[in-house]
């Protein structure tokens, strides 16, 4: 995947209580894909939940990229809401990086601990009862 750019479309922080534990849960959701003139636009949501729902940071945005076989990727997404393994690994890592960097700036403004930047993620085999991308 060749990332051409991207943009944040919304950012939201909700703090219910200031006694935050060090625990953070991060979730990345792919919300949609579209293809315009051989360029993919991938809508995503990056969410970090602090403690036991005591605070939440959510960033939504778009990654703009070129990828060989982009038309097949979009077709697969429309049919199965799934992505090819290698492409999904690259995409998750791009979103994780963008979310971590921008989330750190946003968290600093509202006096939250920055979201933890995770190591590079790789795709594993689907486990019983789990969801694979």
C-alpha positions as CSV (number, residue, x, y, z in Angstrom):
1,X,0.0,0.0,0.0
2,X,1.2,3.5,-0.9
3,X,-0.3,6.1,1.5
4,X,-1.0,9.3,-0.4
5,X,-2.4,11.2,2.6
6,X,-5.4,11.3,4.8
7,X,-7.5,13.5,7.0
8,X,-9.3,13.5,10.3
9,X,-13.0,14.1,9.9
10,X,-13.9,14.2,13.6
11,X,-12.4,14.0,17.1
12,X,-14.2,13.5,20.3
13,X,-13.2,13.2,24.0
14,X,-15.5,12.3,26.8
15,X,-14.2,12.3,30.4
16,X,-16.6,10.9,33.0
17,X,-14.2,10.9,35.9
18,X,-10.6,11.9,36.5
19,X,-9.5,8.9,38.5
20,X,-8.2,7.0,35.5
21,X,-6.5,3.7,35.7
22,X,-3.5,3.0,33.5
23,X,-5.5,0.5,31.6
24,X,-6.4,1.5,28.0
25,X,-8.3,-0.4,25.3
26,X,-7.8,0.5,21.7
27,X,-10.1,-0.4,18.8
28,X,-9.8,0.3,15.1
29,X,-12.9,-0.1,12.9
30,X,-12.9,0.1,9.1
31,X,-16.2,1.9,8.3
32,X,-16.1,2.0,4.5
33,X,-14.0,1.9,1.3
34,X,-14.5,3.6,-2.0
35,X,-12.4,3.8,-5.1
36,X,-12.0,7.0,-7.1
37,X,-9.7,7.0,-10.2
38,X,-7.5,4.1,-8.8
39,X,-7.2,5.8,-5.4
40,X,-8.7,4.1,-2.3
41,X,-10.4,6.2,0.3
42,X,-10.7,4.2,3.5
43,X,-13.0,5.5,6.3
44,X,-11.9,4.5,9.8
45,X,-12.6,5.0,13.5
46,X,-9.8,4.9,16.1
47,X,-11.1,4.7,19.7
48,X,-9.3,4.5,23.0
49,X,-11.2,3.7,26.2
50,X,-9.5,4.6,29.4
51,X,-10.0,2.5,32.6
52,X,-13.4,1.1,33.0
53,X,-15.1,3.5,30.6
54,X,-14.0,6.5,32.7
55,X,-12.9,8.4,29.6
56,X,-13.0,7.9,25.8
57,X,-11.0,9.4,22.9
58,X,-12.4,8.8,19.4
59,X,-10.9,9.9,16.1
60,X,-12.6,9.3,12.8
61,X,-10.9,9.9,9.5
62,X,-9.9,8.8,6.0
63,X,-6.8,7.2,4.7
64,X,-6.1,7.9,1.0
65,X,-3.9,5.2,-0.6
66,X,-3.0,3.4,-3.8
67,X,-2.9,-0.4,-3.9
68,X,-2.5,-2.9,-6.7
69,X,-5.8,-4.7,-7.2
70,X,-7.8,-1.9,-5.4
71,X,-11.0,-2.7,-7.4
72,X,-10.9,-6.3,-6.1
73,X,-10.3,-5.1,-2.5
74,X,-13.4,-2.8,-2.7
75,X,-15.5,-5.6,-4.3
76,X,-14.5,-8.0,-1.5
77,X,-15.3,-5.3,1.1
78,X,-18.8,-4.8,-0.4
79,X,-19.5,-8.6,-0.4
80,X,-17.9,-9.7,2.9
81,X,-16.9,-6.6,4.9
82,X,-13.5,-8.1,4.9
83,X,-10.0,-7.2,3.6
84,X,-7.1,-9.2,2.3
85,X,-4.6,-10.1,5.1
86,X,-1.5,-8.2,3.9
87,X,-3.6,-5.1,3.0
88,X,-5.4,-5.1,6.4
89,X,-2.1,-5.4,8.3
90,X,-0.7,-2.4,6.5
91,X,-3.9,-0.4,6.9
92,X,-4.2,-1.2,10.6
93,X,-0.7,-0.1,11.2
94,X,-1.2,3.2,9.3
95,X,-4.4,3.9,11.3
96,X,-2.7,3.0,14.6
97,X,0.2,5.4,13.8
98,X,-2.1,8.2,12.8
99,X,-4.4,7.6,15.8
100,X,-1.6,7.4,18.3
101,X,0.2,10.6,17.0
102,X,-3.0,12.7,16.7
103,X,-4.5,11.1,19.8
104,X,-1.5,12.1,21.9
105,X,-1.9,15.8,20.9
106,X,-5.7,15.7,21.6
107,X,-5.1,13.8,24.9
108,X,-2.6,16.4,26.0
109,X,-5.0,19.3,25.4
110,X,-7.6,17.7,27.8
111,X,-5.0,16.4,30.3
112,X,-5.4,12.7,29.6
113,X,-2.6,10.2,29.3
114,X,-1.6,9.7,25.7
115,X,-2.9,6.6,23.9
116,X,-0.3,3.9,23.9
117,X,1.5,3.5,20.6
118,X,1.4,-0.3,20.0
119,X,4.1,-2.2,18.2
120,X,3.5,-3.2,14.6
121,X,0.5,-5.5,14.4
122,X,0.4,-8.6,12.4
123,X,-2.6,-10.7,11.4
124,X,-3.0,-14.0,13.2
125,X,-5.3,-16.9,12.5
126,X,-9.0,-16.5,13.4
127,X,-9.7,-17.9,16.8
128,X,-12.9,-19.7,17.8
129,X,-15.5,-17.1,18.5
130,X,-13.3,-14.2,17.3
131,X,-13.6,-12.0,14.3
132,X,-11.0,-11.7,11.6
133,X,-10.8,-8.7,9.3
